[in-house]
Amino acid sequence: MTTSPAAPRSTGDRTLFAIGVTWFLAFAVARLVLEQPDLARSLRLAAALLPVPLFAAFLFRFVRSLRDTDELERRIHLEALAVAFPLAILLLQTLGLLERAVGLKYEDWSYGHVWAYLPLFYLIGLVVARRRYA
Amino acid sequence: MRNRLRVLRAERGWSQADLADRLGVSRQTVNAIETEKYDPSLPLAFAMARLFDRPIEAIFEPA
């Protein structure tokens, strides 16, 4: 029974960051393209699906990067998820109830806005977990 | 779980980073174990026992 030496993380993290930035740019381009009303349906579909393979690559790299970390780092990410997931449910539950209570405007609280909170919750979870083991 | 990791490391004149390198973990992990904020996995505890040439129970004991 041996522990595997931690792989050097800097190279992996740089690649992960680069893929993440590329995905975000692709998403921004897709949003811009989809603002054009006269675009052909096939082009609109292509634009909408443009970020998908990039995000898949990001996810693949993220999981691989996580597997290369040591056991405490994996635990920190697990605890970050344990914070982020209930926070996401809390947000959706509150928005759902507020929608029934006072009728929120779709433009203000559509899924188009809510999804951006999910990575934020994950980051909050990471900060909480890292502080716990610092 | 209480442990004697800091004492054993100091006896050898190793820094946390030295010990982390020898165990293949991060310095943060060594620090979290020494400050008893984190209990290592069984494989990591065995690796420590091998490194310090002591049985696990000579390094760790229940709180």
N, CA and C atoms of all chains as a GROMACS GRO file, in nm:
protein
  591
    1MET      N    1   0.083  -0.119   0.000
    1MET     CA    2   0.000   0.000   0.000
    1MET      C    3   0.087   0.125   0.000
    2THR      N    4   0.079   0.204  -0.101
    2THR     CA    5   0.161   0.326  -0.108
    2THR      C    6   0.076   0.444  -0.146
    3THR      N    7   0.122   0.559  -0.108
    3THR     CA    8   0.055   0.680  -0.156
    3THR      C    9   0.127   0.724  -0.281
    4SER      N   10   0.052   0.767  -0.380
    4SER     CA   11   0.117   0.809  -0.504
    4SER      C   12   0.165   0.952  -0.488
    5PRO      N   13   0.287   0.980  -0.537
    5PRO     CA   14   0.335   1.116  -0.528
    5PRO      C   15   0.243   1.212  -0.602
    6ALA      N   16   0.226   1.329  -0.543
    6ALA     CA   17   0.139   1.426  -0.608
    6ALA      C   18   0.202   1.472  -0.739
    7ALA      N   19   0.121   1.473  -0.843
    7ALA     CA   20   0.171   1.517  -0.974
    7ALA      C   21   0.192   1.668  -0.970
    8PRO      N   22   0.288   1.718  -1.048
    8PRO     CA   23   0.303   1.863  -1.052
    8PRO      C   24   0.175   1.926  -1.103
    9ARG      N   25   0.122   2.025  -1.029
    9ARG     CA   26  -0.010   2.076  -1.061
    9ARG      C   27  -0.008   2.197  -1.152
   10SER      N   28   0.108   2.268  -1.156
   10SER     CA   29   0.106   2.396  -1.225
   10SER      C   30   0.072   2.381  -1.373
   11THR      N   31   0.132   2.282  -1.440
   11THR     CA   32   0.107   2.262  -1.583
   11THR      C   33  -0.040   2.228  -1.607
   12GLY      N   34  -0.091   2.133  -1.527
   12GLY     CA   35  -0.230   2.093  -1.540
   12GLY      C   36  -0.325   2.209  -1.514
   13ASP      N   37  -0.293   2.290  -1.414
   13ASP     CA   38  -0.379   2.402  -1.380
   13ASP      C   39  -0.379   2.507  -1.490
   14ARG      N   40  -0.262   2.527  -1.552
   14ARG     CA   41  -0.257   2.625  -1.662
   14ARG      C   42  -0.342   2.579  -1.779
   15THR      N   43  -0.333   2.450  -1.811
   15THR     CA   44  -0.415   2.395  -1.920
   15THR      C   45  -0.563   2.408  -1.886
   16LEU      N   46  -0.596   2.375  -1.761
   16LEU     CA   47  -0.735   2.386  -1.717
   16LEU      C   48  -0.785   2.529  -1.730
   17PHE      N   49  -0.702   2.622  -1.687
   17PHE     CA   50  -0.738   2.764  -1.695
   17PHE      C   51  -0.758   2.805  -1.841
   18ALA      N   52  -0.666   2.760  -1.928
   18ALA     CA   53  -0.674   2.797  -2.070
   18ALA      C   54  -0.803   2.742  -2.132
   19ILE      N   55  -0.836   2.617  -2.098
   19ILE     CA   56  -0.959   2.558  -2.153
   19ILE      C   57  -1.080   2.633  -2.099
   20GLY      N   58  -1.075   2.668  -1.971
   20GLY     CA   59  -1.186   2.741  -1.909
   20GLY      C   60  -1.209   2.876  -1.975
   21VAL      N   61  -1.100   2.945  -2.001
   21VAL     CA   62  -1.111   3.077  -2.067
   21VAL      C   63  -1.166   3.060  -2.208
   22THR      N   64  -1.117   2.957  -2.280
   22THR     CA   65  -1.164   2.932  -2.416
   22THR      C   66  -1.314   2.902  -2.416
   23TRP      N   67  -1.354   2.820  -2.320
   23TRP     CA   68  -1.498   2.789  -2.310
   23TRP      C   69  -1.578   2.916  -2.286
   24PHE      N   70  -1.531   3.001  -2.195
   24PHE     CA   71  -1.606   3.123  -2.164
   24PHE      C   72  -1.614   3.214  -2.286
   25LEU      N   73  -1.503   3.223  -2.360
   25LEU     CA   74  -1.504   3.305  -2.481
   25LEU      C   75  -1.602   3.249  -2.584
   26ALA      N   76  -1.602   3.116  -2.597
   26ALA     CA   77  -1.695   3.053  -2.691
   26ALA      C   78  -1.839   3.082  -2.650
   27PHE      N   79  -1.863   3.077  -2.520
   27PHE     CA   80  -1.998   3.108  -2.470
   27PHE      C   81  -2.036   3.251  -2.504
   28ALA      N   82  -1.940   3.345  -2.482
   28ALA     CA   83  -1.967   3.485  -2.511
   28ALA      C   84  -1.994   3.506  -2.661
   29VAL      N   85  -1.914   3.439  -2.744
   29VAL     CA   86  -1.934   3.449  -2.889
   29VAL      C   87  -2.072   3.394  -2.927
   30ALA      N   88  -2.107   3.280  -2.867
   30ALA     CA   89  -2.238   3.220  -2.897
   30ALA      C   90  -2.350   3.316  -2.859
   31ARG      N   91  -2.336   3.380  -2.743
   31ARG     CA   92  -2.439   3.475  -2.700
   31ARG      C   93  -2.450   3.591  -2.800
   32LEU      N   94  -2.334   3.641  -2.844
   32LEU     CA   95  -2.334   3.753  -2.940
   32LEU      C   96  -2.398   3.713  -3.072
   33VAL      N   97  -2.359   3.595  -3.120
   33VAL     CA   98  -2.412   3.547  -3.248
   33VAL      C   99  -2.564   3.529  -3.238
   34LEU      N  100  -2.610   3.476  -3.126
   34LEU     CA  101  -2.754   3.450  -3.110
   34LEU      C  102  -2.836   3.578  -3.092
   35GLU      N  103  -2.767   3.691  -3.073
   35GLU     CA  104  -2.838   3.820  -3.067
   35GLU      C  105  -2.883   3.863  -3.207
   36GLN      N  106  -2.819   3.807  -3.312
   36GLN     CA  107  -2.853   3.844  -3.450
   36GLN      C  108  -2.984   3.776  -3.490
   37PRO      N  109  -3.086   3.855  -3.521
   37PRO     CA  110  -3.219   3.796  -3.547
   37PRO      C  111  -3.231   3.727  -3.684
   38ASP      N  112  -3.149   3.768  -3.780
   38ASP     CA  113  -3.168   3.718  -3.916
   38ASP      C  114  -3.082   3.597  -3.951
   39LEU      N  115  -3.026   3.535  -3.851
   39LEU     CA  116  -2.935   3.423  -3.876
   39LEU      C  117  -3.013   3.296  -3.913
   40ALA      N  118  -2.953   3.215  -4.001
   40ALA     CA  119  -3.017   3.089  -4.039
   40ALA      C  120  -3.027   2.997  -3.916
   41ARG      N  121  -3.129   2.911  -3.919
   41ARG     CA  122  -3.152   2.822  -3.805
   41ARG      C  123  -3.032   2.731  -3.779
   42SER      N  124  -2.970   2.683  -3.888
   42SER     CA  125  -2.855   2.592  -3.871
   42SER      C  126  -2.739   2.664  -3.802
   43LEU      N  127  -2.720   2.791  -3.840
   43LEU     CA  128  -2.612   2.869  -3.777
   43LEU      C  129  -2.642   2.897  -3.631
   44ARG      N  130  -2.770   2.920  -3.602
   44ARG     CA  131  -2.810   2.945  -3.462
   44ARG      C  132  -2.786   2.820  -3.378
   45LEU      N  133  -2.819   2.706  -3.438
   45LEU     CA  134  -2.796   2.579  -3.366
   45LEU      C  135  -2.647   2.557  -3.342
   46ALA      N  136  -2.567   2.583  -3.447
   46ALA     CA  137  -2.422   2.565  -3.435
   46ALA      C  138  -2.365   2.656  -3.326
   47ALA      N  139  -2.414   2.780  -3.323
   47ALA     CA  140  -2.366   2.875  -3.221
   47ALA      C  141  -2.405   2.828  -3.081
   48ALA      N  142  -2.526   2.779  -3.069
   48ALA     CA  143  -2.575   2.734  -2.937
   48ALA      C  144  -2.494   2.616  -2.886
   49LEU      N  145  -2.449   2.530  -2.979
   49LEU     CA  146  -2.377   2.409  -2.937
   49LEU      C  147  -2.226   2.428  -2.934
   50LEU      N  148  -2.180   2.545  -2.979
   50LEU     CA  149  -2.036   2.571  -2.984
   50LEU      C  150  -1.964   2.551  -2.850
   51PRO      N  151  -2.020   2.599  -2.738
   51PRO     CA  152  -1.945   2.584  -2.612
   51PRO      C  153  -1.947   2.442  -2.555
   52VAL      N  154  -2.034   2.355  -2.606
   52VAL     CA  155  -2.052   2.223  -2.544
   52VAL      C  156  -1.922   2.140  -2.543
   53PRO      N  157  -1.855   2.120  -2.660
   53PRO     CA  158  -1.732   2.039  -2.655
   53PRO      C  159  -1.624   2.103  -2.570
   54LEU      N  160  -1.621   2.235  -2.567
   54LEU     CA  161  -1.519   2.302  -2.486
   54LEU      C  162  -1.546   2.281  -2.337
   55PHE      N  163  -1.674   2.285  -2.302
   55PHE     CA  164  -1.705   2.261  -2.161
   55PHE      C  165  -1.678   2.115  -2.125
   56ALA      N  166  -1.706   2.025  -2.219
   56ALA     CA  167  -1.677   1.883  -2.195
   56ALA      C  168  -1.526   1.865  -2.171
   57ALA      N  169  -1.444   1.935  -2.251
   57ALA     CA  170  -1.299   1.927  -2.234
   57ALA      C  171  -1.258   1.984  -2.098
   58PHE      N  172  -1.323   2.093  -2.059
   58PHE     CA  173  -1.295   2.155  -1.930
   58PHE      C  174  -1.328   2.056  -1.817
   59LEU      N  175  -1.444   1.995  -1.828
   59LEU     CA  176  -1.487   1.899  -1.725
   59LEU      C  177  -1.390   1.781  -1.716
   60PHE      N  178  -1.352   1.727  -1.833
   60PHE     CA  179  -1.258   1.615  -1.839
   60PHE      C  180  -1.126   1.653  -1.770
   61ARG      N  181  -1.076   1.770  -1.805
   61ARG     CA  182  -0.948   1.816  -1.749
   61ARG      C  183  -0.960   1.843  -1.599
   62PHE      N  184  -1.074   1.898  -1.560
   62PHE     CA  185  -1.096   1.930  -1.418
   62PHE      C  186  -1.095   1.801  -1.334
   63VAL      N  187  -1.165   1.699  -1.382
   63VAL     CA  188  -1.170   1.572  -1.309
   63VAL      C  189  -1.031   1.510  -1.304
   64ARG      N  190  -0.959   1.515  -1.416
   64ARG     CA  191  -0.823   1.460  -1.418
   64ARG      C  192  -0.731   1.535  -1.323
   65SER      N  193  -0.745   1.665  -1.322
   65SER     CA  194  -0.664   1.748  -1.234
   65SER      C  195  -0.695   1.715  -1.088
   66LEU      N  196  -0.823   1.693  -1.060
   66LEU     CA  197  -0.865   1.659  -0.924
   66LEU      C  198  -0.807   1.523  -0.882
   67ARG      N  199  -0.803   1.429  -0.975
   67ARG     CA  200  -0.749   1.296  -0.943
   67ARG      C  201  -0.599   1.303  -0.914
   68ASP      N  202  -0.532   1.404  -0.970
   68ASP     CA  203  -0.388   1.419  -0.947
   68ASP      C  204  -0.356   1.484  -0.813
   69THR      N  205  -0.457   1.536  -0.746
   69THR     CA  206  -0.430   1.604  -0.619
   69THR      C  207  -0.423   1.502  -0.506
   70ASP      N  208  -0.379   1.546  -0.390
   70ASP     CA  209  -0.369   1.454  -0.277
   70ASP      C  210  -0.504   1.443  -0.205
   71GLU      N  211  -0.507   1.360  -0.101
   71GLU     CA  212  -0.635   1.326  -0.040
   71GLU      C  213  -0.702   1.445   0.029
   72LEU      N  214  -0.624   1.535   0.087
   72LEU     CA  215  -0.686   1.650   0.154
   72LEU      C  216  -0.752   1.743   0.052
   73GLU      N  217  -0.683   1.764  -0.060
   73GLU     CA  218  -0.738   1.852  -0.164
   73GLU      C  219  -0.869   1.794  -0.218
   74ARG      N  220  -0.873   1.661  -0.235
   74ARG     CA  221  -0.998   1.597  -0.283
   74ARG      C  222  -1.108   1.614  -0.180
   75ARG      N  223  -1.073   1.605  -0.053
   75ARG     CA  224  -1.172   1.623   0.052
   75ARG      C  225  -1.225   1.767   0.053
   76ILE      N  226  -1.134   1.862   0.030
   76ILE     CA  227  -1.175   2.002   0.026
   76ILE      C  228  -1.276   2.024  -0.087
   77HIS      N  229  -1.250   1.962  -0.202
   77HIS     CA  230  -1.345   1.977  -0.314
   77HIS      C  231  -1.478   1.909  -0.283
   78LEU      N  232  -1.472   1.796  -0.214
   78LEU     CA  233  -1.596   1.728  -0.175
   78LEU      C  234  -1.677   1.816  -0.080
   79GLU      N  235  -1.610   1.877   0.016
   79GLU     CA  236  -1.680   1.964   0.111
   79GLU      C  237  -1.732   2.089   0.041
   80ALA      N  238  -1.659   2.136  -0.060
   80ALA     CA  239  -1.706   2.251  -0.137
   80ALA      C  240  -1.837   2.216  -0.208
   81LEU      N  241  -1.844   2.094  -0.263
   81LEU     CA  242  -1.968   2.049  -0.327
   81LEU      C  243  -2.080   2.038  -0.225
   82ALA      N  244  -2.045   1.991  -0.105
   82ALA     CA  245  -2.145   1.973   0.000
   82ALA      C  246  -2.202   2.108   0.044
   83VAL      N  247  -2.128   2.215   0.022
   83VAL     CA  248  -2.179   2.349   0.050
   83VAL      C  249  -2.257   2.401  -0.072
   84ALA      N  250  -2.198   2.382  -0.190
   84ALA     CA  251  -2.254   2.442  -0.312
   84ALA      C  252  -2.390   2.382  -0.350
   85PHE      N  253  -2.403   2.251  -0.337
   85PHE     CA  254  -2.526   2.186  -0.383
   85PHE      C  255  -2.648   2.231  -0.302
   86PRO      N  256  -2.642   2.227  -0.168
   86PRO     CA  257  -2.758   2.277  -0.092
   86PRO      C  258  -2.784   2.426  -0.115
   87LEU      N  259  -2.678   2.505  -0.133
   87LEU     CA  260  -2.698   2.648  -0.161
   87LEU      C  261  -2.774   2.666  -0.292
   88ALA      N  262  -2.740   2.583  -0.391
   88ALA     CA  263  -2.809   2.591  -0.521
   88ALA      C  264  -2.957   2.554  -0.503
   89ILE      N  265  -2.982   2.450  -0.424
   89ILE     CA  266  -3.121   2.410  -0.398
   89ILE      C  267  -3.195   2.521  -0.325
   90LEU      N  268  -3.127   2.580  -0.228
   90LEU     CA  269  -3.187   2.690  -0.151
   90LEU      C  270  -3.225   2.806  -0.242
   91LEU      N  271  -3.134   2.840  -0.332
   91LEU     CA  272  -3.161   2.951  -0.425
   91LEU      C  273  -3.281   2.919  -0.513
   92LEU      N  274  -3.281   2.798  -0.572
   92LEU     CA  275  -3.390   2.761  -0.664
   92LEU      C  276  -3.524   2.751  -0.589
   93GLN      N  277  -3.518   2.696  -0.469
   93GLN     CA  278  -3.640   2.684  -0.389
   93GLN      C  279  -3.696   2.822  -0.355
   94THR      N  280  -3.607   2.912  -0.314
   94THR     CA  281  -3.651   3.047  -0.277
   94THR      C  282  -3.708   3.121  -0.398
   95LEU      N  283  -3.638   3.108  -0.511
   95LEU     CA  284  -3.688   3.174  -0.632
   95LEU      C  285  -3.822   3.116  -0.675
   96GLY      N  286  -3.835   2.984  -0.662
   96GLY     CA  287  -3.961   2.919  -0.700
   96GLY      C  288  -4.076   2.968  -0.613
   97LEU      N  289  -4.051   2.980  -0.483
   97LEU     CA  290  -4.156   3.025  -0.392
   97LEU      C  291  -4.186   3.174  -0.412
   98LEU      N  292  -4.079   3.254  -0.434
   98LEU     CA  293  -4.101   3.397  -0.459
   98LEU      C  294  -4.179   3.418  -0.588
   99GLU      N  295  -4.150   3.332  -0.686
   99GLU     CA  296  -4.222   3.340  -0.814
   99GLU      C  297  -4.372   3.321  -0.790
  100ARG      N  298  -4.406   3.223  -0.702
  100ARG     CA  299  -4.548   3.198  -0.672
  100ARG      C  300  -4.605   3.310  -0.584
  101ALA      N  301  -4.518   3.365  -0.497
  101ALA     CA  302  -4.567   3.466  -0.402
  101ALA      C  303  -4.592   3.601  -0.468
  102VAL      N  304  -4.493   3.648  -0.542
  102VAL     CA  305  -4.505   3.783  -0.596
  102VAL      C  306  -4.486   3.789  -0.747
  103GLY      N  307  -4.462   3.675  -0.812
  103GLY     CA  308  -4.447   3.674  -0.957
  103GLY      C  309  -4.324   3.747  -1.005
  104LEU      N  310  -4.208   3.686  -0.985
  104LEU     CA  311  -4.082   3.748  -1.030
  104LEU      C  312  -4.083   3.761  -1.182
  105LYS      N  313  -4.013   3.864  -1.229
  105LYS     CA  314  -4.003   3.880  -1.374
  105LYS      C  315  -3.905   3.776  -1.427
  106TYR      N  316  -3.941   3.713  -1.534
  106TYR     CA  317  -3.854   3.612  -1.596
  106TYR      C  318  -3.719   3.672  -1.633
  107GLU      N  319  -3.722   3.795  -1.681
  107GLU     CA  320  -3.598   3.860  -1.724
  107GLU      C  321  -3.502   3.880  -1.606
  108ASP      N  322  -3.557   3.894  -1.488
  108ASP     CA  323  -3.472   3.919  -1.370
  108ASP      C  324  -3.414   3.790  -1.314
  109TRP      N  325  -3.493   3.684  -1.314
  109TRP     CA  326  -3.448   3.563  -1.245
  109TRP      C  327  -3.466   3.438  -1.329
  110SER      N  328  -3.440   3.448  -1.457
  110SER     CA  329  -3.450   3.328  -1.540
  110SER      C  330  -3.328   3.240  -1.516
  111TYR      N  331  -3.330   3.117  -1.568
  111TYR     CA  332  -3.215   3.028  -1.554
  111TYR      C  333  -3.089   3.092  -1.613
  112GLY      N  334  -3.110   3.182  -1.709
  112GLY     CA  335  -2.998   3.252  -1.771
  112GLY      C  336  -2.916   3.332  -1.672
  113HIS      N  337  -2.978   3.372  -1.562
  113HIS     CA  338  -2.906   3.444  -1.460
  113HIS      C  339  -2.866   3.352  -1.346
  114VAL      N  340  -2.953   3.259  -1.313
  114VAL     CA  341  -2.930   3.175  -1.194
  114VAL      C  342  -2.807   3.087  -1.208
  115TRP      N  343  -2.779   3.038  -1.329
  115TRP     CA  344  -2.669   2.941  -1.345
  115TRP      C  345  -2.536   3.000  -1.304
  116ALA      N  346  -2.522   3.132  -1.318
  116ALA     CA  347  -2.394   3.196  -1.283
  116ALA      C  348  -2.366   3.186  -1.133
  117TYR      N  349  -2.471   3.165  -1.054
  117TYR     CA  350  -2.451   3.153  -0.909
  117TYR      C  351  -2.391   3.018  -0.871
  118LEU      N  352  -2.407   2.917  -0.956
  118LEU     CA  353  -2.362   2.783  -0.920
  118LEU      C  354  -2.210   2.776  -0.902
  119PRO      N  355  -2.130   2.826  -1.000
  119PRO     CA  356  -1.985   2.828  -0.973
  119PRO      C  357  -1.949   2.917  -0.855
  120LEU      N  358  -2.027   3.024  -0.835
  120LEU     CA  359  -2.000   3.112  -0.720
  120LEU      C  360  -2.017   3.034  -0.589
  121PHE      N  361  -2.124   2.953  -0.582
  121PHE     CA  362  -2.147   2.872  -0.461
  121PHE      C  363  -2.032   2.774  -0.441
  122TYR      N  364  -1.982   2.718  -0.552
  122TYR     CA  365  -1.871   2.623  -0.543
  122TYR      C  366  -1.746   2.693  -0.488
  123LEU      N  367  -1.723   2.815  -0.536
  123LEU     CA  368  -1.608   2.892  -0.486
  123LEU      C  369  -1.624   2.923  -0.338
  124ILE      N  370  -1.747   2.958  -0.298
  124ILE     CA  371  -1.772   2.983  -0.156
  124ILE      C  372  -1.740   2.857  -0.075
  125GLY      N  373  -1.785   2.742  -0.126
  125GLY     CA  374  -1.758   2.615  -0.060
  125GLY      C  375  -1.608   2.588  -0.050
  126LEU      N  376  -1.534   2.620  -0.156
  126LEU     CA  377  -1.389   2.600  -0.154
  126LEU      C  378  -1.323   2.687  -0.047
  127VAL      N  379  -1.368   2.813  -0.039
  127VAL     CA  380  -1.311   2.904   0.061
  127VAL      C  381  -1.339   2.852   0.202
  128VAL      N  382  -1.463   2.809   0.226
  128VAL     CA  383  -1.501   2.758   0.358
  128VAL      C  384  -1.417   2.635   0.393
  129ALA      N  385  -1.405   2.542   0.298
  129ALA     CA  386  -1.331   2.417   0.326
  129ALA      C  387  -1.183   2.444   0.344
  130ARG      N  388  -1.127   2.532   0.262
  130ARG     CA  389  -0.983   2.562   0.276
  130ARG      C  390  -0.952   2.627   0.410
  131ARG      N  391  -1.041   2.714   0.454
  131ARG     CA  392  -1.019   2.779   0.584
  131ARG      C  393  -1.023   2.677   0.696
  132ARG      N  394  -1.109   2.578   0.681
  132ARG     CA  395  -1.122   2.476   0.784
  132ARG      C  396  -0.991   2.399   0.804
  133TYR      N  397  -0.919   2.372   0.695
  133TYR     CA  398  -0.797   2.290   0.705
  133TYR      C  399  -0.668   2.374   0.699
  134ALA      N  400  -0.681   2.507   0.698
  134ALA     CA  401  -0.561   2.593   0.689
  134ALA      C  402  -0.482   2.590   0.820
  135MET      N  403  -0.804   1.267   1.605
  135MET     CA  404  -0.699   1.173   1.643
  135MET      C  405  -0.569   1.251   1.674
  136ARG      N  406  -0.509   1.221   1.790
  136ARG     CA  407  -0.382   1.288   1.824
  136ARG      C  408  -0.267   1.220   1.748
  137ASN      N  409  -0.160   1.296   1.724
  137ASN     CA  410  -0.046   1.235   1.656
  137ASN      C  411   0.085   1.302   1.698
  138ARG      N  412   0.195   1.232   1.674
  138ARG     CA  413   0.329   1.281   1.710
  138ARG      C  414   0.408   1.322   1.585
  139LEU      N  415   0.338   1.355   1.483
  139LEU     CA  416   0.404   1.382   1.355
  139LEU      C  417   0.503   1.499   1.364
  140ARG      N  418   0.460   1.606   1.430
  140ARG     CA  419   0.546   1.725   1.438
  140ARG      C  420   0.677   1.692   1.511
  141VAL      N  421   0.665   1.613   1.620
  141VAL     CA  422   0.782   1.576   1.698
  141VAL      C  423   0.876   1.489   1.615
  142LEU      N  424   0.819   1.389   1.549
  142LEU     CA  425   0.901   1.298   1.468
  142LEU      C  426   0.970   1.372   1.354
  143ARG      N  427   0.896   1.464   1.295
  143ARG     CA  428   0.954   1.542   1.185
  143ARG      C  429   1.067   1.630   1.236
  144ALA      N  430   1.045   1.695   1.351
  144ALA     CA  431   1.146   1.784   1.407
  144ALA      C  432   1.272   1.706   1.445
  145GLU      N  433   1.253   1.584   1.493
  145GLU     CA  434   1.369   1.501   1.530
  145GLU      C  435   1.462   1.479   1.412
  146ARG      N  436   1.403   1.475   1.294
  146ARG     CA  437   1.483   1.451   1.173
  146ARG      C  438   1.526   1.582   1.106
  147GLY      N  439   1.483   1.691   1.161
  147GLY     CA  440   1.520   1.821   1.104
  147GLY      C  441   1.455   1.850   0.970
  148TRP      N  442   1.340   1.790   0.948
  148TRP     CA  443   1.268   1.812   0.821
  148TRP      C  444   1.169   1.927   0.836
  149SER      N  445   1.151   2.001   0.728
  149SER     CA  446   1.042   2.100   0.724
  149SER      C  447   0.914   2.028   0.683
  150GLN      N  448   0.803   2.097   0.694
  150GLN     CA  449   0.676   2.038   0.648
  150GLN      C  450   0.684   2.005   0.499
  151ALA      N  451   0.750   2.093   0.424
  151ALA     CA  452   0.762   2.070   0.279
  151ALA      C  453   0.847   1.945   0.252
  152ASP      N  454   0.954   1.925   0.331
  152ASP     CA  455   1.037   1.804   0.315
  152ASP      C  456   0.953   1.679   0.336
  153LEU      N  457   0.878   1.680   0.446
  153LEU     CA  458   0.796   1.563   0.477
  153LEU      C  459   0.688   1.541   0.370
  154ALA      N  460   0.630   1.652   0.325
  154ALA     CA  461   0.527   1.643   0.221
  154ALA      C  462   0.584   1.578   0.094
  155ASP      N  463   0.706   1.620   0.057
  155ASP     CA  464   0.772   1.562  -0.062
  155ASP      C  465   0.793   1.412  -0.045
  156ARG      N  466   0.838   1.374   0.074
  156ARG     CA  467   0.866   1.232   0.099
  156ARG      C  468   0.738   1.148   0.097
  157LEU      N  469   0.628   1.210   0.135
  157LEU     CA  470   0.501   1.136   0.142
  157LEU      C  471   0.420   1.150   0.012
  158GLY      N  472   0.459   1.242  -0.073
  158GLY     CA  473   0.384   1.263  -0.198
  158GLY      C  474   0.252   1.332  -0.175
  159VAL      N  475   0.248   1.422  -0.075
  159VAL     CA  476   0.128   1.501  -0.051
  159VAL      C  477   0.168   1.648  -0.047
  160SER      N  478   0.070   1.736  -0.028
  160SER     CA  479   0.100   1.879  -0.023
  160SER      C  480   0.144   1.918   0.118
  161ARG      N  481   0.212   2.032   0.128
  161ARG     CA  482   0.253   2.082   0.259
  161ARG      C  483   0.129   2.113   0.343
  162GLN      N  484   0.024   2.158   0.277
  162GLN     CA  485  -0.101   2.188   0.348
  162GLN      C  486  -0.156   2.063   0.417
  163THR      N  487  -0.140   1.949   0.350
  163THR     CA  488  -0.189   1.824   0.409
  163THR      C  489  -0.109   1.789   0.535
  164VAL      N  490   0.023   1.802   0.526
  164VAL     CA  491   0.107   1.774   0.642
  164VAL      C  492   0.069   1.867   0.757
  165ASN      N  493   0.050   1.995   0.726
  165ASN     CA  494   0.013   2.093   0.828
  165ASN      C  495  -0.122   2.057   0.891
  166ALA      N  496  -0.218   2.020   0.808
  166ALA     CA  497  -0.353   1.988   0.860
  166ALA      C  498  -0.348   1.864   0.951
  167ILE      N  499  -0.261   1.769   0.917
  167ILE     CA  500  -0.248   1.649   1.001
  167ILE      C  501  -0.178   1.686   1.133
  168GLU      N  502  -0.072   1.764   1.123
  168GLU     CA  503   0.002   1.802   1.244
  168GLU      C  504  -0.085   1.883   1.341
  169THR      N  505  -0.168   1.969   1.287
  169THR     CA  506  -0.254   2.050   1.373
  169THR      C  507  -0.382   1.976   1.409
  170GLU      N  508  -0.390   1.850   1.367
  170GLU     CA  509  -0.501   1.759   1.401
  170GLU      C  510  -0.637   1.810   1.352
  171LYS      N  511  -0.631   1.880   1.237
  171LYS     CA  512  -0.755   1.922   1.174
  171LYS      C  513  -0.801   1.817   1.074
  172TYR      N  514  -0.711   1.728   1.038
  172TYR     CA  515  -0.742   1.627   0.936
  172TYR      C  516  -0.675   1.496   0.974
  173ASP      N  517  -0.751   1.387   0.970
  173ASP     CA  518  -0.697   1.254   0.994
  173ASP      C  519  -0.661   1.190   0.860
  174PRO      N  520  -0.538   1.142   0.846
  174PRO     CA  521  -0.498   1.086   0.716
  174PRO      C  522  -0.569   0.955   0.686
  175SER      N  523  -0.569   0.920   0.558
  175SER     CA  524  -0.623   0.790   0.517
  175SER      C  525  -0.531   0.680   0.569
  176LEU      N  526  -0.580   0.558   0.566
  176LEU     CA  527  -0.498   0.443   0.612
  176LEU      C  528  -0.370   0.428   0.527
  177PRO      N  529  -0.378   0.436   0.393
  177PRO     CA  530  -0.254   0.426   0.313
  177PRO      C  531  -0.152   0.533   0.350
  178LEU      N  532  -0.200   0.655   0.374
  178LEU     CA  533  -0.106   0.762   0.410
  178LEU      C  534  -0.047   0.739   0.549
  179ALA      N  535  -0.129   0.690   0.642
  179ALA     CA  536  -0.079   0.659   0.776
  179ALA      C  537   0.027   0.548   0.769
  180PHE      N  538   0.004   0.449   0.684
  180PHE     CA  539   0.104   0.342   0.667
  180PHE      C  540   0.233   0.398   0.606
  181ALA      N  541   0.218   0.489   0.511
  181ALA     CA  542   0.336   0.551   0.449
  181ALA      C  543   0.417   0.627   0.554
  182MET      N  544   0.349   0.695   0.645
  182MET     CA  545   0.418   0.767   0.753
  182MET      C  546   0.488   0.669   0.846
  183ALA      N  547   0.419   0.561   0.879
  183ALA     CA  548   0.478   0.461   0.968
  183ALA      C  549   0.605   0.404   0.905
  184ARG      N  550   0.601   0.376   0.775
  184ARG     CA  551   0.720   0.324   0.705
  184ARG      C  552   0.832   0.428   0.705
  185LEU      N  553   0.794   0.552   0.677
  185LEU     CA  554   0.895   0.658   0.668
  185LEU      C  555   0.966   0.679   0.803
  186PHE      N  556   0.889   0.676   0.911
  186PHE     CA  557   0.949   0.698   1.044
  186PHE      C  558   0.992   0.567   1.110
  187ASP      N  559   0.969   0.458   1.041
  187ASP     CA  560   1.008   0.325   1.090
  187ASP      C  561   0.949   0.297   1.229
  188ARG      N  562   0.824   0.324   1.242
  188ARG     CA  563   0.752   0.298   1.367
  188ARG      C  564   0.615   0.241   1.335
  189PRO      N  565   0.556   0.168   1.430
  189PRO     CA  566   0.419   0.122   1.406
  189PRO      C  567   0.321   0.241   1.407
  190ILE      N  568   0.212   0.222   1.341
  190ILE     CA  569   0.114   0.332   1.330
  190ILE      C  570   0.071   0.382   1.469
  191GLU      N  571   0.053   0.288   1.562
  191GLU     CA  572   0.004   0.331   1.694
  191GLU      C  573   0.110   0.411   1.773
  192ALA      N  574   0.235   0.410   1.724
  192ALA     CA  575   0.337   0.494   1.788
  192ALA      C  576   0.332   0.637   1.733
  193ILE      N  577   0.257   0.655   1.626
  193ILE     CA  578   0.244   0.789   1.567
  193ILE      C  579   0.106   0.848   1.598
  194PHE      N  580   0.004   0.762   1.585
  194PHE     CA  581  -0.134   0.810   1.605
  194PHE      C  582  -0.195   0.741   1.727
  195GLU      N  583  -0.281   0.814   1.794
  195GLU     CA  584  -0.360   0.752   1.902
  195GLU      C  585  -0.496   0.822   1.907
  196PRO      N  586  -0.598   0.748   1.947
  196PRO     CA  587  -0.732   0.808   1.949
  196PRO      C  588  -0.738   0.928   2.043
  197ALA      N  589  -0.817   1.028   2.007
  197ALA     CA  590  -0.826   1.149   2.090
  197ALA      C  591  -0.898   1.117   2.221
   0.00000   0.00000   0.00000
